[in-house]
Amino acid sequence: MAKESIGENLALLARLIENWEDETVEFKEASNDFDTDKIGRYVSALSNEANLADIESGWLVFGVKNKTRQVVGTEYGLKAGRFDLLKRQINDDTDPSMTFRSIRVVEHPNGRVVMFEIPAAPKGMPIAWKGHWYARAGENLISLSVDKLDAIRGQGQLMDWTAQVVADAELSDLSAEAIEVARRGFTEHNASRIPKKVIESWNDEEFLRHAGLITKRGITRACILLLGKPEAANLLTPLMAELTWKLVGQETAYEHFGLPFILATSKLYTRIRNIRIRLLPPNELIQREVEKYDQSSVLEAMHNCIAHQDYTRFSRISVTEYPDHLEFISVGSFFEGEPDEYALEGRMPRRYRNPVLVQAMTQLNMIDHLGYGIERMNRSQANRYLPLPDYDLSNPGEVKLTIYGCVVDEGYTKLLMQNSGLPFEDILALDRVQKGHPISDQALRRLRNRRLVEGRRPHLRVAAAVAEATGTQVNYLQVRGQSDEYCCAAITDYLKLHGRVSRDTIDSVVFPLLSTELSDDQRRNKVKNLLSKLKREGAVQYTPKGGDRGWSLR
């Protein structure tokens, strides 16, 4: 539900009524209920029309009489869970998947009004409802015309590297195995609207046209990337059409995976050492086993790298396997929005760097729900007792995603989510606190009000009472170690409680917080560096002589 004030929503309603219906706004009386299938058609139509009008949203408004322009009120959505069910139904039957940007319930003096905000279709990608595209002609709901369909699909063609036709490419340059895998994915994705027998009756060229990979002008670069034979990479020169896997740790190895990408991601996944991990949930005596990495999340990460890579920079995609995490790096930048908006809000982007490639990967079932991949990976990690993924955008022109693969013995993030009813935004904030990452002022206030964190910035930490109550023991910290900020906070907190202490005592406090992969000499050197840092900052001091020799707060 939208969080805007009552006054803002009333003012918005007044503006919509004053301007009355055009192609991007529809009013319905809907006194008691309204057919979900009709709502879906309006979602498709208003989304497509908002795209063509170059505005952010269209509006479907219930509780306003069409002929008289008067607010009469509606009972739609009064039943508990009705809006959530509607959002799921819209998400399931739109293609590409989408849902409402907001649902605003306005208590107007003349009755209750419900306003559905429908995001504009992404550039280059019309929105379909149950396999059909819809549009508006004045106040009428109609099929999307060929002219409007071409107008949307043609958006950004000149800037879309993957949409360009490869002049010398032929069907013989495509892998028969890759086409067969693509057919299976296409059949699964479109099972509700295209019978399997119909798809099987298409020849390869007909299938590729329906998948959006070839046009009347020829075979696109997107088609070569996904389905091309390894030797077809020469048609994309100077692009380095490769995925590279690299193993880092006690053992080292690497391997390059070329075209076709639809097969390469599964082959690369088999190189990752995805062992099963045992964990003991709180208050249980039987251990559970989970895989170190969730296969769907790993493939989602690789497919997102392929879909959103900036191919004009002619770079490879890399997947680096460390002992406790995977690191995915692709060139480019976050094309629209920030990672948190996708993790928390399920944002659907309006624009894509490679709309033709993204559309095709959606049709081939390589990307399940556009814009929801980040949210899905976060929830998968939390549900499997593991730290949440991290996005690093600090290096300009590069996106780095980290997926952790170490056990949470008793999974306090999962436990808090199940037992305390915390919203996912607070789960995400707590995960950042335990990693020593910064959080927003608003998130910090929420966590403090629930007494889930303690300490002061930049030395925040999960409250001891929470850790004690949940009996949590985060195994990945045993491998990675706590952050420097966390270790410094542990030192100053200990000195505050115990006054002046020896270096050996400080070692005994900090050593358990450091990585288990460090030797004793490396740990002692680490503590030395931490103490030097605190001393430079004026937080601690050392008394070298006499009976009071040792470290203390300044």
C-alpha positions in Angstrom: 0.0 0.0 0.0 1.2 3.5 -0.8 2.5 5.6 2.1 1.5 9.0 0.7 -0.6 11.3 2.9 -4.4 11.5 2.7 -4.1 15.1 1.4 -1.7 14.0 -1.4 -3.9 11.2 -2.5 -7.1 13.3 -2.5 -5.2 16.0 -4.6 -4.1 13.3 -7.0 -7.6 11.9 -7.3 -8.9 15.4 -8.0 -6.4 16.0 -10.8 -7.2 12.6 -12.4 -11.0 13.4 -12.4 -10.4 16.9 -13.7 -8.4 15.7 -16.6 -10.8 12.8 -17.0 -10.1 9.7 -19.1 -7.4 9.5 -21.7 -5.3 6.6 -22.8 -3.4 6.4 -19.5 -6.3 6.7 -17.0 -9.4 4.5 -16.6 -12.3 5.1 -14.1 -14.6 2.2 -13.0 -17.5 2.2 -10.5 -16.7 -1.3 -9.3 -19.2 -1.0 -6.5 -18.6 -4.5 -5.1 -16.1 -6.5 -7.1 -14.4 -6.4 -10.5 -13.3 -9.3 -12.8 -9.6 -9.9 -12.4 -9.2 -10.8 -16.1 -10.5 -7.4 -17.0 -8.1 -5.7 -14.6 -5.3 -7.6 -16.2 -6.3 -6.3 -19.6 -6.4 -2.7 -18.3 -3.0 -3.3 -16.7 -1.5 -4.3 -20.1 -3.3 -1.4 -21.9 -2.5 1.4 -19.4 1.1 0.2 -19.1 1.7 0.2 -22.8 -0.1 3.6 -23.3 2.0 5.1 -20.4 5.1 4.0 -22.2 4.0 5.6 -25.5 3.0 8.8 -23.7 6.5 8.8 -22.0 5.1 9.1 -18.5 6.0 6.9 -15.4 2.5 5.5 -14.7 -1.0 4.9 -15.8 -4.0 4.7 -13.4 -7.0 2.4 -12.9 -9.4 4.0 -10.4 -12.3 2.2 -8.7 -15.2 4.0 -7.0 -15.8 6.8 -9.6 -18.8 6.7 -11.9 -17.8 6.9 -15.5 -20.7 8.9 -16.9 -21.1 11.6 -14.2 -17.5 11.8 -13.0 -18.7 11.5 -9.4 -17.1 9.6 -6.6 -19.6 6.9 -5.5 -17.3 4.6 -3.5 -16.3 1.0 -3.9 -16.0 -2.1 -1.7 -13.3 -3.7 -3.8 -10.4 -4.9 -1.7 -12.2 -4.8 1.7 -11.7 -8.6 2.0 -8.5 -9.4 3.8 -5.7 -10.5 1.4 -7.5 -9.4 -1.7 -4.9 -6.9 -2.8 -2.1 -9.4 -2.2 -3.9 -12.0 -4.2 -4.5 -9.6 -7.1 -0.9 -8.5 -7.2 0.2 -12.2 -7.4 -2.3 -12.8 -10.2 -1.1 -9.8 -12.2 2.5 -10.8 -11.7 1.8 -14.4 -12.9 -0.1 -13.6 -16.0 1.7 -10.5 -17.4 4.6 -10.9 -19.7 7.2 -9.7 -18.9 6.1 -10.1 -15.3 5.1 -6.9 -13.5 2.7 -5.7 -10.8 1.3 -2.4 -9.4 3.7 0.3 -8.4 1.2 1.3 -5.6 -2.3 0.7 -4.5 -3.8 3.7 -2.8 -7.0 3.6 -0.8 -8.6 7.1 -0.5 -11.4 7.9 2.0 -13.1 10.5 -0.1 -16.1 12.4 1.5 -18.4 10.7 -1.0 -17.0 7.2 -0.5 -14.0 4.9 -0.6 -11.8 5.1 -3.7 -9.1 2.6 -4.8 -6.4 3.9 -7.2 -4.0 1.3 -8.9 -0.8 2.9 -10.1 0.5 0.9 -13.1 4.1 1.4 -14.2 4.8 2.2 -17.8 6.1 -0.7 -19.9 9.9 -0.8 -20.1 11.4 0.8 -23.2 11.4 -1.7 -26.0 9.2 -4.2 -24.2 5.3 -4.1 -24.5 3.4 -5.7 -21.6 1.0 -8.6 -22.5 -1.8 -10.1 -20.4 -2.2 -13.9 -20.9 -0.3 -13.7 -24.1 -2.2 -10.7 -25.7 -1.1 -7.1 -25.9 -3.8 -4.4 -25.1 -4.0 -0.7 -25.7 -6.6 2.1 -25.5 -8.5 4.1 -28.1 -9.9 7.0 -26.2 -11.9 5.3 -23.5 -12.1 1.9 -25.3 -10.0 -1.1 -24.5 -8.6 -2.6 -27.7 -5.8 -4.9 -29.0 -2.4 -3.2 -29.3 -2.1 -2.1 -33.0 0.8 -3.1 -35.1 1.9 0.5 -35.3 2.0 0.9 -31.5 3.6 -2.5 -31.1 6.4 -1.5 -33.5 6.8 1.9 -31.8 7.4 0.2 -28.4 9.7 -2.5 -29.8 11.6 0.0 -31.8 12.5 2.1 -28.8 16.2 2.2 -28.2 17.0 -0.1 -31.2 19.9 2.2 -32.2 21.5 2.1 -28.8 20.8 -1.7 -28.2 24.0 -3.5 -29.2 22.3 -6.9 -29.0 19.4 -5.9 -31.4 21.8 -5.3 -34.3 21.7 -7.8 -37.2 24.9 -9.8 -37.9 25.2 -9.4 -41.7 27.1 -12.7 -42.3 25.3 -14.9 -39.9 23.3 -17.9 -41.0 21.1 -20.5 -39.3 24.0 -23.0 -39.7 26.0 -20.8 -37.3 23.6 -21.8 -34.5 24.0 -24.8 -32.2 21.4 -27.5 -32.7 21.7 -28.4 -29.0 21.3 -24.8 -27.9 18.2 -24.4 -30.0 16.7 -27.6 -28.5 17.3 -26.2 -25.0 15.8 -22.9 -26.0 12.7 -24.6 -27.4 12.2 -26.3 -24.0 12.6 -23.0 -22.1 10.2 -21.2 -24.5 7.6 -24.0 -24.2 7.7 -23.9 -20.4 7.5 -20.1 -20.3 4.5 -19.9 -22.7 2.7 -23.1 -21.6 -0.4 -21.1 -20.6 -0.9 -19.5 -24.0 0.8 -21.6 -26.8 0.1 -25.4 -27.0 3.2 -27.5 -27.0 2.2 -29.1 -30.3 2.1 -25.8 -32.0 5.6 -24.9 -30.9 6.9 -28.3 -32.0 5.4 -27.7 -35.4 7.5 -24.6 -36.0 10.8 -25.0 -37.9 13.9 -23.4 -36.4 13.4 -20.1 -38.2 9.8 -19.8 -37.2 10.7 -20.6 -33.6 13.5 -18.0 -33.5 11.1 -15.3 -34.9 8.6 -16.0 -32.1 11.4 -15.9 -29.5 12.5 -12.5 -30.9 16.0 -13.6 -31.9 15.8 -13.1 -35.6 14.0 -10.4 -37.7 13.2 -10.0 -41.3 16.6 -8.3 -41.6 18.4 -11.3 -40.3 20.0 -12.9 -37.2 20.6 -10.6 -34.2 23.7 -10.4 -32.0 21.4 -11.6 -29.1 20.8 -14.8 -31.1 24.5 -15.4 -31.6 25.2 -14.8 -28.0 22.6 -17.2 -26.7 22.6 -19.9 -29.4 25.7 -19.5 -31.6 28.2 -22.3 -32.1 31.6 -21.6 -30.4 33.2 -20.7 -33.7 30.4 -18.1 -34.3 32.1 -15.9 -31.7 34.2 -14.6 -34.6 31.0 -12.9 -36.0 31.0 -10.7 -32.8 34.7 -9.6 -33.0 36.1 -7.7 -31.1 33.7 -8.8 -28.4 35.3 -11.3 -25.9 32.2 -13.6 -25.8 33.3 -15.5 -22.8 32.3 -16.5 -19.2 35.4 -17.1 -17.1 35.4 -19.2 -13.9 38.4 -18.8 -11.6 39.1 -20.7 -8.4 41.0 -18.9 -5.6 42.2 -20.4 -2.3 44.4 -23.3 -1.3 43.7 -24.7 -4.8 43.7 -22.6 -7.9 42.2 -23.2 -11.3 40.4 -21.4 -14.2 38.3 -22.2 -17.3 36.8 -20.2 -20.1 33.3 -20.9 -21.4 32.3 -19.5 -24.8 29.2 -19.6 -26.9 26.4 -20.6 -26.8 25.7 -18.8 -23.5 22.4 -20.7 -23.0 24.6 -23.8 -22.4 27.7 -22.1 -20.9 26.1 -21.1 -17.7 25.1 -24.6 -16.7 28.5 -25.9 -17.7 30.2 -23.2 -15.5 27.9 -24.1 -12.6 29.2 -27.7 -12.6 32.7 -26.3 -11.9 31.6 -24.7 -8.6 32.3 -26.9 -5.6 28.7 -26.9 -4.2 29.1 -29.2 -1.2 26.3 -29.8 1.3 26.5 -28.0 4.6 25.2 -29.3 7.9 23.6 -26.9 10.4 21.8 -27.3 13.7 18.8 -25.1 14.1 18.0 -23.6 17.5 16.1 -25.8 19.9 16.4 -28.8 17.6 18.5 -32.0 17.9 18.5 -33.1 14.3 20.9 -31.4 11.8 19.7 -30.2 8.5 21.6 -30.1 5.3 21.6 -27.4 2.6 23.7 -26.9 -0.4 26.5 -24.3 -0.1 25.0 -22.3 -3.0 21.5 -22.3 -4.3 21.6 -23.3 -7.9 18.8 -21.0 -9.0 20.5 -18.0 -7.4 23.9 -18.8 -9.1 22.2 -19.2 -12.5 20.1 -16.1 -11.9 23.3 -14.1 -11.1 25.1 -15.4 -14.3 22.0 -14.8 -16.5 21.7 -11.3 -15.1 25.3 -10.6 -16.0 24.6 -11.8 -19.5 21.4 -9.8 -19.8 22.8 -6.5 -18.5 26.4 -6.6 -19.6 27.6 -3.5 -21.6 28.7 -5.3 -24.7 30.0 -2.1 -26.3 33.0 -2.4 -23.9 33.9 -5.8 -25.4 34.7 -7.5 -22.0 34.2 -11.0 -20.6 32.0 -11.9 -17.6 33.9 -13.4 -14.6 32.8 -15.7 -11.8 35.4 -16.1 -9.1 35.0 -18.9 -6.5 36.6 -18.2 -3.1 36.5 -20.6 -0.1 33.4 -18.9 1.4 31.7 -16.9 -1.4 31.2 -16.4 -5.2 32.0 -13.1 -6.9 30.3 -12.2 -10.2 31.7 -9.2 -12.2 30.2 -7.7 -15.3 31.0 -4.4 -17.0 28.6 -1.5 -17.2 26.7 0.0 -14.4 23.3 -0.4 -12.7 21.3 0.7 -15.6 18.3 2.0 -13.6 17.8 2.4 -9.9 19.7 1.0 -6.9 20.0 -2.6 -5.7 18.0 -1.9 -2.5 15.0 -0.8 -4.6 14.9 -4.2 -6.2 15.7 -6.2 -3.0 13.0 -4.4 -0.9 10.4 -3.1 -3.3 10.5 -5.6 -6.2 11.1 -2.7 -8.5 10.6 -3.3 -12.2 12.9 -1.2 -14.4 11.4 0.9 -17.1 14.5 0.7 -19.3 17.1 -1.9 -20.2 20.5 -1.6 -21.7 19.8 -4.7 -23.9 16.0 -4.9 -24.4 16.1 -7.4 -27.2 18.4 -9.7 -25.3 16.4 -9.4 -22.1 13.1 -10.0 -23.9 14.6 -13.1 -25.6 16.0 -14.5 -22.3 12.6 -14.0 -20.7 10.9 -15.9 -23.5 13.5 -18.8 -23.1 12.9 -19.0 -19.4 16.4 -17.9 -18.5 15.1 -15.0 -16.5 11.9 -15.8 -14.6 10.6 -12.4 -13.5 12.2 -9.2 -14.7 13.3 -6.9 -11.9 12.6 -9.5 -9.2 15.9 -11.4 -9.3 17.6 -9.5 -6.6 14.7 -9.8 -4.2 14.5 -13.5 -4.9 18.2 -14.1 -4.3 18.0 -12.2 -1.0 15.1 -14.2 0.3 16.7 -17.5 -0.9 19.8 -16.7 1.1 17.8 -15.8 4.2 15.6 -18.8 3.9 18.8 -21.0 3.7 20.4 -19.6 6.9 23.1 -17.7 4.9 24.3 -14.1 4.7 22.5 -11.9 2.1 24.1 -11.1 -1.2 26.1 -7.8 -1.5 26.3 -5.5 -4.5 29.4 -3.4 -4.9 29.1 -0.5 -7.3 32.2 1.4 -6.0 34.3 0.7 -9.1 33.0 2.9 -12.0 31.8 1.0 -15.0 31.6 -2.4 -13.1 29.0 -4.3 -11.1 30.2 -6.8 -8.5 27.8 -9.3 -6.9 28.9 -11.4 -3.9 26.9 -14.5 -2.9 28.0 -16.1 0.4 28.3 -19.8 0.8 29.1 -20.4 4.5 26.8 -21.9 7.1 24.8 -20.0 9.7 24.7 -22.6 12.4 21.5 -21.5 13.9 20.6 -18.7 11.4 19.6 -15.7 13.5 18.5 -13.8 10.5 16.1 -16.6 9.5 15.0 -17.1 13.1 14.2 -13.4 13.6 12.3 -13.3 10.4 10.2 -16.3 11.4 9.5 -15.6 15.0 9.5 -11.8 15.4 7.6 -10.8 12.3 10.4 -8.4 11.2 9.9 -6.9 7.8 12.5 -7.9 5.2 13.9 -4.4 5.2 14.9 -4.9 8.8 16.4 -8.3 8.1 18.5 -6.7 5.4 19.6 -3.9 7.8 20.6 -6.5 10.5 22.6 -8.4 7.9 24.5 -5.3 7.1 25.2 -4.5 10.8 26.7 -8.0 11.3 28.9 -7.4 8.3 30.0 -4.0 9.5 28.3 -2.2 6.5 26.6 1.2 6.9 22.8 1.5 7.2 20.4 4.4 6.8 19.3 6.7 9.6 15.8 5.4 9.2 16.8 1.7 9.4 19.0 2.4 12.4 16.0 4.1 14.2 13.8 1.1 13.5 16.4 -1.4 14.8 17.1 0.7 17.9 13.4 0.9 18.7 13.3 -2.9 18.6 16.5 -3.1 20.6 18.1 -5.2 17.9 21.4 -3.2 17.7 23.8 -1.6 20.1 26.9 0.6 19.9 27.5 3.8 18.1 28.4 4.5 14.5 30.6 3.3 13.0 30.8 0.5 15.6 27.3 -0.8 15.4 26.7 -4.5 16.2 23.7 -6.8 16.7 22.5 -6.5 20.3 24.0 -9.0 22.7 20.5 -9.8 24.0 19.4 -10.8 20.5 22.4 -13.0 19.9 22.0 -14.6 23.3 18.3 -15.2 22.9 18.6 -16.8 19.5 21.8 -18.7 20.3 23.2 -17.7 17.0 26.7 -18.6 15.8 27.5 -17.3 12.4 29.9 -19.8 10.8 30.8 -17.6 7.9 32.5 -15.1 10.3 34.7 -18.0 11.4 36.1 -18.1 7.9 35.9 -14.4 6.9 36.3 -12.9 10.4 34.5 -9.9 11.8 35.1 -6.5 10.2 37.8 -4.2 11.5 35.1 -1.8 12.8 33.5 -4.7 14.8 36.9 -5.8 16.3 37.7 -2.2 17.3 34.4 -1.9 19.0 35.0 -5.1 20.9 38.4 -3.7 22.1 36.9 -0.4 23.3 33.9 -2.0 24.9 36.2 -4.4 26.8 38.4 -1.6 28.0 35.4 0.4 29.1 34.3 -2.5 31.3 37.7 -3.6 32.6 39.9 -0.5 32.6 43.6 -1.1 31.8 44.5 -4.5 30.4 47.5 -6.3 28.9 48.1 -7.0 25.3 47.7 -10.7 25.9 44.2 -10.0 27.3 43.3 -8.0 24.2 44.6 -10.9 22.0 42.3 -13.3 23.9 39.3 -11.0 23.2 40.0 -10.3 19.5 41.5 -13.7 18.3 38.1 -15.4 18.3 36.7 -12.7 16.0 39.4 -13.1 13.4 39.4 -15.4 10.4 40.2 -19.0 11.2 42.4 -19.1 8.1 44.9 -16.7 9.8 48.0 -18.1 11.7 48.7 -17.0 15.2 51.4 -14.6 14.0 49.0 -13.1 11.5 46.4 -12.6 14.2 48.9 -10.9 16.5 49.9 -8.6 13.7 46.2 -7.9 13.0 45.6 -6.9 16.6 48.7 -4.7 16.5 47.3 -2.9 13.5 43.9 -2.5 15.1 45.5 -1.0 18.3 47.6 1.4 16.2 44.5 2.5 14.4 42.6 3.2 17.6 45.6 5.0 19.1 45.9 7.3 16.0 42.2 8.1 16.3 42.7 9.0 20.0 40.4 6.3 21.3 43.0 4.3 23.3 46.4 4.8 24.9 49.3 2.6 26.1 51.1 3.0 29.4 54.6 1.4 28.9 56.0 1.4 32.5 55.1 0.7 36.1 52.3 -1.2 37.7 49.8 0.4 35.5 51.4 -0.9 32.3 48.9 -1.8 29.6 46.2 -0.5 27.3 43.3 1.7 28.4 40.8 4.2 27.0 42.0 7.7 26.5 
